[in-house]
Amino acid sequence: MESSALQHIEQICGRLQDSSAALEDAHFDAALEAASAERATALLSPYLPSRARSIAEFLQIVPLRWSFFILRGAHGCKVNCRLIHTLVRTFDSEEDVLLDIGCGDGRVALACRTATGCGTVGVDVSPLCIAAAVQAEEQLLEKGAEGKCVWILGDVLDPKEHEREEIKSATVCYLYVYPTLLARLEDVIRRMLVDEEFKLKKVVTVEYHFENFACTEEVGFLRVYEASGALGATASLA
Ligand SMILES: C[S@@+](CC[C@H](N)C(=O)[O-])C[C@H]1O[C@@H](n2cnc3c(N)ncnc32)[C@H](O)[C@@H]1O
């Protein structure tokens, strides 16, 4: 990761610091309560923001195609970069779409989108979080950022949400959620990795990891999972 990319991510995270402290307070008790309730399917992980370094490491181990960032650096001309990006998109249907499950205030999606130009989908069950993400995005757009993320207010455990085209088109998934939600997500993620209806190829967990999947790579606090390890093998690096 180039140091300017890390600085860029740190700027986005820094700007969100005050509002995210309020989100943390509002979510923690509600999440604990929901997790202990029988058959609870709502707020199953408290809100805590990812650190800038985790987002930078994520971008290093899962390079998202196509990169606005690299094109900008190489050509130094925004208009040409947009043109190149449009052409590249036209000829290559393999552009990555990042899905951030439990997106919180949207910092991961926003940082990845502005750093690489990838498509981004953020889903969160908390209206406060989605409102914060929309607001953060508006501020970035005012400052000249390009492209919009898709924000979905919904429970990721609700099968109706999995039928959305935006979710089906995701190729890479970022998962920083507590074990209370992660354990219930195993079946959902397994299906997304192996069912041809979904385009998902890689899932990255941060700090908390799947108990029943073998990961294909481990870097710092991050683990990468692919279809090969999602078929029920016990996590070899757990
Ligand atoms: C640890 S925070 C991660 C926030 C963000 N991804 C980041 O890395 O900065 C976990 C998020 O999961 C969300 N969440 C909890 N239960 C959920 C559910 N059932 N469906 C969707 N999101 C959920 C919470 O509202 C919270 O924002």
The ligand as an ORCA input file, in Angstrom:
! r2SCAN-3c Opt
* xyz 0 1
  C     -18.040     -3.872     14.287
  S     -19.206     -2.860     13.341
  C     -18.331     -2.733     11.803
  C     -18.582     -1.425     11.058
  C     -17.842     -1.271      9.729
  N     -17.948     -2.456      8.889
  C     -16.376     -0.971      9.938
  O     -15.578     -1.907      9.768
  O     -16.021      0.180     10.260
  C     -20.518     -4.068     13.020
  C     -21.758     -3.512     12.329
  O     -22.659     -4.608     12.086
  C     -23.988     -4.092     12.099
  N     -24.935     -5.207     12.273
  C     -25.229     -5.884     13.404
  N     -26.143     -6.837     13.179
  C     -26.450     -6.780     11.847
  C     -27.334     -7.514     11.003
  N     -28.095     -8.516     11.488
  N     -27.399     -7.187      9.682
  C     -26.628     -6.170      9.196
  N     -25.772     -5.441      9.949
  C     -25.675     -5.740     11.256
  C     -23.966     -3.086     13.264
  O     -25.013     -2.141     13.173
  C     -22.560     -2.478     13.108
  O     -22.610     -1.282     12.370
*
